[in-house]
Amino acid sequence: MTDETDPAAPTLGAADLAELAAYGDAQDVAVGDVLFSPGDRSYDFWVILHGEVEILRPDPTGDVLVTVHGDGRFLGELSLLTGQRPYLVARVSRPGRVLRIRIPEFRRLLSERAELADVIFRALMARRELLRTGEGARAVKIIGSRFDGDALALRAFAGRAHLPHVWVDLEDDDDVDVLLASMGVRSVDTPVVVTPTALLRRPSPGEFAQHLGLTFRAPPGYTFDLVVVGSGPAGLAAAVYGASEGLTTVSLDAANAGGQAGASSRIENYVGFPNGISGGELTSRAAIQAQRLGARLNAPCPVGGLRVEHGFLVVELADGSEVPSRSVIVASGARYQRLAVDELERFEGSGVYYAATDLEARQCAGSGVIVVGGGNSAGQAAIYLAQQGSRVTICIRGDDLAKSMSRYLIERIDADARIDVQTSTEVRALDGERHLERVTLEHTPSHERRTVTCAGLFCFIGADPATEWLGDLVALDAGGFVLTDRSLPASVREDGTFLVREPLPFETSVPGVFAVGDVRHGSLKRVAAAVGEGSSAVRSVHEHLASSA
Ligand SMILES: Cc1cc2nc3c(=O)[nH]c(=O)nc-3n(C[C@H](O)[C@H](O)[C@H](O)COP(=O)(O)OP(=O)(O)OC[C@H]3O[C@@H](n4cnc5c(N)ncnc54)[C@H](O)[C@@H]3O)c2cc1C
């Protein structure tokens, strides 16, 4: 029987160990044997039949003990599923015998042995949380200034991907030069990422992800059943349903799993969460669920194009590689519109933000901030920022918030003394040294301008569909949203494949290519709707695969 007193460290009983034996190879180990270490490309699932293994964080001053596993324990954490390279060392400290289960067999085990999979999965999740908050996190350091947009991008990526890491803010460090010199780094080289095997100077989130082993490497000669482009709520739902229904599924996202919902501090209208749930939490749970069920999820991994070749769909990645697939679900959602104001780019990430999560809120706590926009996302952001200690001004171009925002949000805003609403007001100028400090606003009817101190300008002024990567392959509406099934023009519905069968639900003008969520013409632009569409579209994928087999 398994002892699960501590979910992060269950001890497997004899029956479980016997069940596991069928999936791996047993081998003897001696003191000092290394089962995995940071130089490795990946690692396997190791079970200690008897003996002891120390998990260590490599450090220039000497290895630091993170934890110890003995008889009946297994090694590893969530990176077993995400593909992240090991960043800790597993070294045998008492001789014995171990079972090595390679990753494909480990995935088979998870899908075939539900009860055992639950125990293992709970432990992998609990260990990730322990690593994020404990000694293990120190294996990966992001060092930079809180005023630097590039540093914020790295932190946002690491935060949304739930990567164990620590953040070292140069602004808080008295001895910045000494710290940087000890690593042979100049301040112009920051932000830097320090891992057990490398020091990355000014990496992009993509380069950081590549170093960690999180970017997508298309298996040569392999054709997937389903490629999902975009891992927002719609894409994650498609990945969960695709993988759980036995389709070989990969979901690729240009930025991070989570999409727009990941940028929402609180989603209040998602069924089953009466107290609301943070968008980050909802989507990171969905991402883990998809991986557990066998989907591959990779980010950052921008898709640059899609073409049809010899009856197959070929997804073209921005790095030039290609992924053949039998079907594609377009779930690339929408991107925020940017304000037309000088110097916007200079302050993006250092005062101008498109999300109001804990990370951005902490940057501005105690200061005045401006939220631009009159939709529900702006309202949620304003309430959250006020709760986190900012004085908030909501600026809208129109004259009445009620024209664009839900009643329940307006009532909360009215009741919150920390939030002020300025109607008929537009942003005219931004100013500051290294970080945004002042914003000039204009009251448009009177043309009266005033400059206010402002540590954060949060823009929620609508979004455009992310469809440029599709070129002219699929039919779009005038706004660039993807047309599907009944909204397809008659010229498409009465041609080619669609002469033989009707377009399937969510099918675009190209048979086998489906579109779901915010990117789809006529969609509801809500998390629950996106999730529903992503899940339902998988049924159409099955029908397409059956008809084209
Ligand atoms: C701040 C905020 C608060 C919100 N609050 C709520 C709320 O409370 N309730 C609610 O129901 N809705 C809310 N919404 C709306 C909701 O988040 C969206 O309707 C939902 O996220 C749409 O999901 P999606 O998967 O269709 O698209 P998105 O969430 O837009 O995800 C699309 C994904 O595709 C990726 N992508 C784009 N182009 C490419 C490419 N070429 N290659 C690879 N990947 C690509 C993007 O990086 C992104 O991750 C909110 C939105 C915002 C911005």
The ligand as an ORCA input file, in Angstrom:
! r2SCAN-3c Opt
* xyz 0 1
  C      -7.700     41.470    -18.655
  C      -8.764     40.569    -19.197
  C      -9.771     40.115    -18.350
  C     -10.746     39.248    -18.828
  N     -11.708     38.805    -17.971
  C     -12.639     37.929    -18.384
  C     -13.629     37.429    -17.474
  O     -13.672     37.778    -16.310
  N     -14.513     36.525    -17.952
  C     -14.511     36.089    -19.235
  O     -15.317     35.236    -19.572
  N     -13.613     36.570    -20.132
  C     -12.688     37.476    -19.742
  N     -11.767     37.992    -20.640
  C     -11.834     37.529    -22.036
  C     -11.172     36.153    -22.173
  O      -9.906     36.169    -21.548
  C     -11.037     35.747    -23.634
  O     -12.316     35.674    -24.192
  C     -10.373     34.377    -23.774
  O      -9.070     34.398    -23.208
  C     -10.267     33.957    -25.230
  O      -9.571     32.752    -25.282
  P      -8.860     32.254    -26.622
  O      -8.176     30.978    -26.260
  O      -9.829     32.242    -27.736
  O      -7.797     33.355    -27.024
  P      -6.601     34.063    -26.190
  O      -6.890     34.030    -24.745
  O      -6.421     35.363    -26.872
  O      -5.363     33.109    -26.475
  C      -4.763     33.052    -27.751
  C      -3.349     32.512    -27.627
  O      -2.818     32.334    -28.940
  C      -1.460     32.711    -28.961
  N      -1.065     33.070    -30.335
  C      -1.443     34.149    -31.067
  N      -0.847     34.114    -32.281
  C      -0.080     33.002    -32.312
  C       0.791     32.432    -33.273
  N       0.986     32.983    -34.493
  N       1.460     31.293    -32.945
  C       1.270     30.689    -31.753
  N       0.458     31.207    -30.798
  C      -0.219     32.337    -31.079
  C      -1.381     33.888    -28.005
  O      -0.057     34.035    -27.495
  C      -2.390     33.479    -26.925
  O      -1.764     32.816    -25.840
  C     -10.762     38.846    -20.195
  C      -9.761     39.323    -21.054
  C      -8.766     40.172    -20.572
  C      -7.701     40.665    -21.505
*
